[in-house]
Amino acid sequence: MNSNFYRTNRQKLLFMVKELHARGFEKLRVIPSLSPSGLGWRC
């Protein structure tokens, strides 16, 4: 897949967390970690 696809989706995820913080979910956190295969990142 195009790397731009992943960049766009990662940005959408961070914007979504930002909006949830604004709506009262201040304890919600994005914690990056490696996938079990070690080939990708996940939140």
PDB file of N, H, CA, C and O in Angstrom:
ATOM      1  N   MET A   1       0.832  -1.191   0.000  1.00  0.00           N
ATOM      2  CA  MET A   1       0.000   0.000   0.000  1.00  0.00           C
ATOM      3  C   MET A   1       0.873   1.249   0.000  1.00  0.00           C
ATOM      4  O   MET A   1       2.057   1.216   0.333  1.00  0.00           O
ATOM      5  N   ASN A   2       0.264   2.301  -0.370  1.00  0.00           N
ATOM      6  H   ASN A   2      -0.698   2.327  -0.641  1.00  0.00           H
ATOM      7  CA  ASN A   2       0.943   3.592  -0.406  1.00  0.00           C
ATOM      8  C   ASN A   2       1.207   4.078   1.015  1.00  0.00           C
ATOM      9  O   ASN A   2       0.321   4.015   1.868  1.00  0.00           O
ATOM     10  N   SER A   3       2.420   4.563   1.273  1.00  0.00           N
ATOM     11  H   SER A   3       3.139   4.615   0.580  1.00  0.00           H
ATOM     12  CA  SER A   3       2.747   5.048   2.622  1.00  0.00           C
ATOM     13  C   SER A   3       1.898   6.250   3.006  1.00  0.00           C
ATOM     14  O   SER A   3       1.671   6.495   4.191  1.00  0.00           O
ATOM     15  N   ASN A   4       1.424   7.006   2.014  1.00  0.00           N
ATOM     16  H   ASN A   4       1.609   6.807   1.051  1.00  0.00           H
ATOM     17  CA  ASN A   4       0.551   8.149   2.281  1.00  0.00           C
ATOM     18  C   ASN A   4      -0.758   7.680   2.926  1.00  0.00           C
ATOM     19  O   ASN A   4      -1.331   8.394   3.749  1.00  0.00           O
ATOM     20  N   PHE A   5      -1.234   6.481   2.558  1.00  0.00           N
ATOM     21  H   PHE A   5      -0.769   5.901   1.890  1.00  0.00           H
ATOM     22  CA  PHE A   5      -2.438   5.900   3.152  1.00  0.00           C
ATOM     23  C   PHE A   5      -2.264   5.749   4.658  1.00  0.00           C
ATOM     24  O   PHE A   5      -3.154   6.110   5.428  1.00  0.00           O
ATOM     25  N   TYR A   6      -1.125   5.219   5.077  1.00  0.00           N
ATOM     26  H   TYR A   6      -0.402   4.926   4.451  1.00  0.00           H
ATOM     27  CA  TYR A   6      -0.870   5.026   6.499  1.00  0.00           C
ATOM     28  C   TYR A   6      -0.693   6.355   7.218  1.00  0.00           C
ATOM     29  O   TYR A   6      -1.161   6.516   8.345  1.00  0.00           O
ATOM     30  N   ARG A   7      -0.030   7.300   6.585  1.00  0.00           N
ATOM     31  H   ARG A   7       0.350   7.169   5.669  1.00  0.00           H
ATOM     32  CA  ARG A   7       0.175   8.612   7.189  1.00  0.00           C
ATOM     33  C   ARG A   7      -1.167   9.303   7.414  1.00  0.00           C
ATOM     34  O   ARG A   7      -1.382   9.906   8.465  1.00  0.00           O
ATOM     35  N   THR A   8      -2.061   9.221   6.448  1.00  0.00           N
ATOM     36  H   THR A   8      -1.886   8.731   5.595  1.00  0.00           H
ATOM     37  CA  THR A   8      -3.384   9.840   6.570  1.00  0.00           C
ATOM     38  C   THR A   8      -4.182   9.202   7.694  1.00  0.00           C
ATOM     39  O   THR A   8      -4.802   9.907   8.491  1.00  0.00           O
ATOM     40  N   ASN A   9      -4.175   7.885   7.766  1.00  0.00           N
ATOM     41  H   ASN A   9      -3.672   7.313   7.118  1.00  0.00           H
ATOM     42  CA  ASN A   9      -4.931   7.199   8.813  1.00  0.00           C
ATOM     43  C   ASN A   9      -4.349   7.457  10.197  1.00  0.00           C
ATOM     44  O   ASN A   9      -5.095   7.580  11.168  1.00  0.00           O
ATOM     45  N   ARG A  10      -3.023   7.542  10.298  1.00  0.00           N
ATOM     46  H   ARG A  10      -2.417   7.442   9.510  1.00  0.00           H
ATOM     47  CA  ARG A  10      -2.393   7.853  11.582  1.00  0.00           C
ATOM     48  C   ARG A  10      -2.795   9.254  12.038  1.00  0.00           C
ATOM     49  O   ARG A  10      -3.054   9.480  13.220  1.00  0.00           O
ATOM     50  N   GLN A  11      -2.842  10.176  11.104  1.00  0.00           N
ATOM     51  H   GLN A  11      -2.631   9.991  10.144  1.00  0.00           H
ATOM     52  CA  GLN A  11      -3.238  11.548  11.430  1.00  0.00           C
ATOM     53  C   GLN A  11      -4.705  11.587  11.862  1.00  0.00           C
ATOM     54  O   GLN A  11      -5.046  12.306  12.800  1.00  0.00           O
ATOM     55  N   LYS A  12      -5.572  10.833  11.201  1.00  0.00           N
ATOM     56  H   LYS A  12      -5.295  10.249  10.438  1.00  0.00           H
ATOM     57  CA  LYS A  12      -6.985  10.777  11.584  1.00  0.00           C
ATOM     58  C   LYS A  12      -7.149  10.231  12.999  1.00  0.00           C
ATOM     59  O   LYS A  12      -7.973  10.724  13.768  1.00  0.00           O
ATOM     60  N   LEU A  13      -6.362   9.211  13.338  1.00  0.00           N
ATOM     61  H   LEU A  13      -5.693   8.810  12.713  1.00  0.00           H
ATOM     62  CA  LEU A  13      -6.426   8.634  14.676  1.00  0.00           C
ATOM     63  C   LEU A  13      -6.042   9.659  15.735  1.00  0.00           C
ATOM     64  O   LEU A  13      -6.706   9.764  16.767  1.00  0.00           O
ATOM     65  N   LEU A  14      -4.979  10.414  15.489  1.00  0.00           N
ATOM     66  H   LEU A  14      -4.440  10.328  14.651  1.00  0.00           H
ATOM     67  CA  LEU A  14      -4.555  11.421  16.457  1.00  0.00           C
ATOM     68  C   LEU A  14      -5.574  12.550  16.571  1.00  0.00           C
ATOM     69  O   LEU A  14      -5.794  13.066  17.667  1.00  0.00           O
ATOM     70  N   PHE A  15      -6.198  12.944  15.465  1.00  0.00           N
ATOM     71  H   PHE A  15      -6.020  12.525  14.574  1.00  0.00           H
ATOM     72  CA  PHE A  15      -7.253  13.965  15.517  1.00  0.00           C
ATOM     73  C   PHE A  15      -8.462  13.454  16.303  1.00  0.00           C
ATOM     74  O   PHE A  15      -9.101  14.210  17.035  1.00  0.00           O
ATOM     75  N   MET A  16      -8.770  12.160  16.143  1.00  0.00           N
ATOM     76  H   MET A  16      -8.251  11.546  15.548  1.00  0.00           H
ATOM     77  CA  MET A  16      -9.899  11.582  16.863  1.00  0.00           C
ATOM     78  C   MET A  16      -9.633  11.594  18.368  1.00  0.00           C
ATOM     79  O   MET A  16     -10.523  11.917  19.154  1.00  0.00           O
ATOM     80  N   VAL A  17      -8.421  11.245  18.767  1.00  0.00           N
ATOM     81  H   VAL A  17      -7.697  10.982  18.128  1.00  0.00           H
ATOM     82  CA  VAL A  17      -8.065  11.267  20.190  1.00  0.00           C
ATOM     83  C   VAL A  17      -8.121  12.699  20.718  1.00  0.00           C
ATOM     84  O   VAL A  17      -8.580  12.929  21.837  1.00  0.00           O
ATOM     85  N   LYS A  18      -7.664  13.647  19.932  1.00  0.00           N
ATOM     86  H   LYS A  18      -7.292  13.461  19.023  1.00  0.00           H
ATOM     87  CA  LYS A  18      -7.725  15.060  20.327  1.00  0.00           C
ATOM     88  C   LYS A  18      -9.172  15.490  20.562  1.00  0.00           C
ATOM     89  O   LYS A  18      -9.465  16.187  21.534  1.00  0.00           O
ATOM     90  N   GLU A  19     -10.063  15.080  19.684  1.00  0.00           N
ATOM     91  H   GLU A  19      -9.825  14.514  18.895  1.00  0.00           H
ATOM     92  CA  GLU A  19     -11.481  15.432  19.834  1.00  0.00           C
ATOM     93  C   GLU A  19     -12.087  14.763  21.065  1.00  0.00           C
ATOM     94  O   GLU A  19     -12.881  15.384  21.772  1.00  0.00           O
ATOM     95  N   LEU A  20     -11.731  13.521  21.331  1.00  0.00           N
ATOM     96  H   LEU A  20     -11.086  13.016  20.757  1.00  0.00           H
ATOM     97  CA  LEU A  20     -12.236  12.844  22.522  1.00  0.00           C
ATOM     98  C   LEU A  20     -11.727  13.522  23.791  1.00  0.00           C
ATOM     99  O   LEU A  20     -12.460  13.607  24.776  1.00  0.00           O
ATOM    100  N   HIS A  21     -10.500  14.000  23.784  1.00  0.00           N
ATOM    101  H   HIS A  21      -9.904  13.930  22.984  1.00  0.00           H
ATOM    102  CA  HIS A  21      -9.969  14.764  24.922  1.00  0.00           C
ATOM    103  C   HIS A  21     -10.817  16.006  25.147  1.00  0.00           C
ATOM    104  O   HIS A  21     -11.142  16.341  26.286  1.00  0.00           O
ATOM    105  N   ALA A  22     -11.177  16.691  24.061  1.00  0.00           N
ATOM    106  H   ALA A  22     -10.912  16.419  23.136  1.00  0.00           H
ATOM    107  CA  ALA A  22     -11.980  17.912  24.166  1.00  0.00           C
ATOM    108  C   ALA A  22     -13.383  17.618  24.695  1.00  0.00           C
ATOM    109  O   ALA A  22     -14.022  18.490  25.284  1.00  0.00           O
ATOM    110  N   ARG A  23     -13.862  16.389  24.485  1.00  0.00           N
ATOM    111  H   ARG A  23     -13.343  15.681  24.007  1.00  0.00           H
ATOM    112  CA  ARG A  23     -15.215  16.018  24.924  1.00  0.00           C
ATOM    113  C   ARG A  23     -15.244  15.376  26.308  1.00  0.00           C
ATOM    114  O   ARG A  23     -16.291  14.898  26.745  1.00  0.00           O
ATOM    115  N   GLY A  24     -14.102  15.361  27.005  1.00  0.00           N
ATOM    116  H   GLY A  24     -13.251  15.750  26.650  1.00  0.00           H
ATOM    117  CA  GLY A  24     -14.107  14.885  28.381  1.00  0.00           C
ATOM    118  C   GLY A  24     -13.395  13.582  28.652  1.00  0.00           C
ATOM    119  O   GLY A  24     -13.389  13.119  29.792  1.00  0.00           O
ATOM    120  N   PHE A  25     -12.793  12.973  27.646  1.00  0.00           N
ATOM    121  H   PHE A  25     -12.798  13.349  26.720  1.00  0.00           H
ATOM    122  CA  PHE A  25     -12.071  11.718  27.835  1.00  0.00           C
ATOM    123  C   PHE A  25     -10.586  12.009  27.994  1.00  0.00           C
ATOM    124  O   PHE A  25      -9.771  11.560  27.188  1.00  0.00           O
ATOM    125  N   GLU A  26     -10.230  12.773  29.051  1.00  0.00           N
ATOM    126  H   GLU A  26     -10.892  13.137  29.706  1.00  0.00           H
ATOM    127  CA  GLU A  26      -8.844  13.210  29.221  1.00  0.00           C
ATOM    128  C   GLU A  26      -7.888  12.071  29.531  1.00  0.00           C
ATOM    129  O   GLU A  26      -6.689  12.193  29.276  1.00  0.00           O
ATOM    130  N   LYS A  27      -8.382  10.975  30.070  1.00  0.00           N
ATOM    131  H   LYS A  27      -9.356  10.876  30.276  1.00  0.00           H
ATOM    132  CA  LYS A  27      -7.498   9.865  30.444  1.00  0.00           C
ATOM    133  C   LYS A  27      -7.170   8.940  29.273  1.00  0.00           C
ATOM    134  O   LYS A  27      -6.343   8.038  29.407  1.00  0.00           O
ATOM    135  N   LEU A  28      -7.812   9.158  28.132  1.00  0.00           N
ATOM    136  H   LEU A  28      -8.485   9.890  28.023  1.00  0.00           H
ATOM    137  CA  LEU A  28      -7.531   8.356  26.946  1.00  0.00           C
ATOM    138  C   LEU A  28      -6.142   8.692  26.425  1.00  0.00           C
ATOM    139  O   LEU A  28      -5.804   9.866  26.281  1.00  0.00           O
ATOM    140  N   ARG A  29      -5.337   7.680  26.142  1.00  0.00           N
ATOM    141  H   ARG A  29      -5.612   6.725  26.259  1.00  0.00           H
ATOM    142  CA  ARG A  29      -3.969   7.890  25.675  1.00  0.00           C
ATOM    143  C   ARG A  29      -3.707   7.041  24.436  1.00  0.00           C
ATOM    144  O   ARG A  29      -4.290   5.970  24.263  1.00  0.00           O
ATOM    145  N   VAL A  30      -2.835   7.531  23.594  1.00  0.00           N
ATOM    146  H   VAL A  30      -2.362   8.401  23.734  1.00  0.00           H
ATOM    147  CA  VAL A  30      -2.350   6.766  22.449  1.00  0.00           C
ATOM    148  C   VAL A  30      -0.961   6.268  22.829  1.00  0.00           C
ATOM    149  O   VAL A  30      -0.043   7.059  23.042  1.00  0.00           O
ATOM    150  N   ILE A  31      -0.819   4.959  22.911  1.00  0.00           N
ATOM    151  H   ILE A  31      -1.565   4.315  22.737  1.00  0.00           H
ATOM    152  CA  ILE A  31       0.456   4.361  23.307  1.00  0.00           C
ATOM    153  C   ILE A  31       0.948   3.508  22.138  1.00  0.00           C
ATOM    154  O   ILE A  31       0.388   2.444  21.873  1.00  0.00           O
ATOM    155  N   PRO A  32       1.981   3.960  21.445  1.00  0.00           N
ATOM    156  CA  PRO A  32       2.487   3.166  20.323  1.00  0.00           C
ATOM    157  C   PRO A  32       3.257   1.943  20.815  1.00  0.00           C
ATOM    158  O   PRO A  32       3.940   1.992  21.839  1.00  0.00           O
ATOM    159  N   SER A  33       3.136   0.856  20.075  1.00  0.00           N
ATOM    160  H   SER A  33       2.582   0.816  19.243  1.00  0.00           H
ATOM    161  CA  SER A  33       3.893  -0.356  20.387  1.00  0.00           C
ATOM    162  C   SER A  33       4.129  -1.125  19.093  1.00  0.00           C
ATOM    163  O   SER A  33       3.433  -0.916  18.100  1.00  0.00           O
ATOM    164  N   LEU A  34       5.101  -2.003  19.113  1.00  0.00           N
ATOM    165  H   LEU A  34       5.666  -2.174  19.920  1.00  0.00           H
ATOM    166  CA  LEU A  34       5.378  -2.837  17.945  1.00  0.00           C
ATOM    167  C   LEU A  34       4.390  -3.994  17.894  1.00  0.00           C
ATOM    168  O   LEU A  34       3.960  -4.507  18.928  1.00  0.00           O
ATOM    169  N   SER A  35       4.044  -4.390  16.699  1.00  0.00           N
ATOM    170  H   SER A  35       4.394  -3.973  15.860  1.00  0.00           H
ATOM    171  CA  SER A  35       3.199  -5.569  16.536  1.00  0.00           C
ATOM    172  C   SER A  35       4.006  -6.814  16.911  1.00  0.00           C
ATOM    173  O   SER A  35       5.235  -6.758  16.944  1.00  0.00           O
ATOM    174  N   PRO A  36       3.343  -7.928  17.192  1.00  0.00           N
ATOM    175  CA  PRO A  36       4.081  -9.146  17.579  1.00  0.00           C
ATOM    176  C   PRO A  36       5.104  -9.595  16.525  1.00  0.00           C
ATOM    177  O   PRO A  36       6.139 -10.165  16.870  1.00  0.00           O
ATOM    178  N   SER A  37       4.818  -9.342  15.248  1.00  0.00           N
ATOM    179  H   SER A  37       3.977  -8.879  14.968  1.00  0.00           H
ATOM    180  CA  SER A  37       5.758  -9.729  14.213  1.00  0.00           C
ATOM    181  C   SER A  37       6.951  -8.793  14.141  1.00  0.00           C
ATOM    182  O   SER A  37       7.992  -9.142  13.584  1.00  0.00           O
ATOM    183  N   GLY A  38       6.797  -7.594  14.710  1.00  0.00           N
ATOM    184  H   GLY A  38       5.952  -7.310  15.162  1.00  0.00           H
ATOM    185  CA  GLY A  38       7.875  -6.615  14.685  1.00  0.00           C
ATOM    186  C   GLY A  38       7.962  -5.818  13.395  1.00  0.00           C
ATOM    187  O   GLY A  38       8.899  -5.043  13.202  1.00  0.00           O
ATOM    188  N   LEU A  39       6.984  -6.006  12.510  1.00  0.00           N
ATOM    189  H   LEU A  39       6.223  -6.636  12.667  1.00  0.00           H
ATOM    190  CA  LEU A  39       7.021  -5.335  11.211  1.00  0.00           C
ATOM    191  C   LEU A  39       6.211  -4.048  11.172  1.00  0.00           C
ATOM    192  O   LEU A  39       6.330  -3.282  10.215  1.00  0.00           O
ATOM    193  N   GLY A  40       5.392  -3.788  12.184  1.00  0.00           N
ATOM    194  H   GLY A  40       5.296  -4.410  12.961  1.00  0.00           H
ATOM    195  CA  GLY A  40       4.557  -2.593  12.135  1.00  0.00           C
ATOM    196  C   GLY A  40       4.268  -2.047  13.527  1.00  0.00           C
ATOM    197  O   GLY A  40       4.550  -2.685  14.541  1.00  0.00           O
ATOM    198  N   TRP A  41       3.710  -0.874  13.539  1.00  0.00           N
ATOM    199  H   TRP A  41       3.481  -0.357  12.715  1.00  0.00           H
ATOM    200  CA  TRP A  41       3.329  -0.221  14.786  1.00  0.00           C
ATOM    201  C   TRP A  41       1.825  -0.326  14.979  1.00  0.00           C
ATOM    202  O   TRP A  41       1.065  -0.417  14.015  1.00  0.00           O
ATOM    203  N   ARG A  42       1.415  -0.311  16.221  1.00  0.00           N
ATOM    204  H   ARG A  42       2.033  -0.237  17.004  1.00  0.00           H
ATOM    205  CA  ARG A  42      -0.012  -0.282  16.539  1.00  0.00           C
ATOM    206  C   ARG A  42      -0.246   0.576  17.770  1.00  0.00           C
ATOM    207  O   ARG A  42       0.672   0.849  18.544  1.00  0.00           O
ATOM    208  N   CYS A  43      -1.465   0.983  17.930  1.00  0.00           N
ATOM    209  H   CYS A  43      -2.211   0.761  17.301  1.00  0.00           H
ATOM    210  CA  CYS A  43      -1.831   1.824  19.090  1.00  0.00           C
ATOM    211  C   CYS A  43      -2.800   1.067  19.958  1.00  0.00           C
ATOM    212  O   CYS A  43      -3.240   1.581  20.986  1.00  0.00           O
TER     213      CYS A  43
END
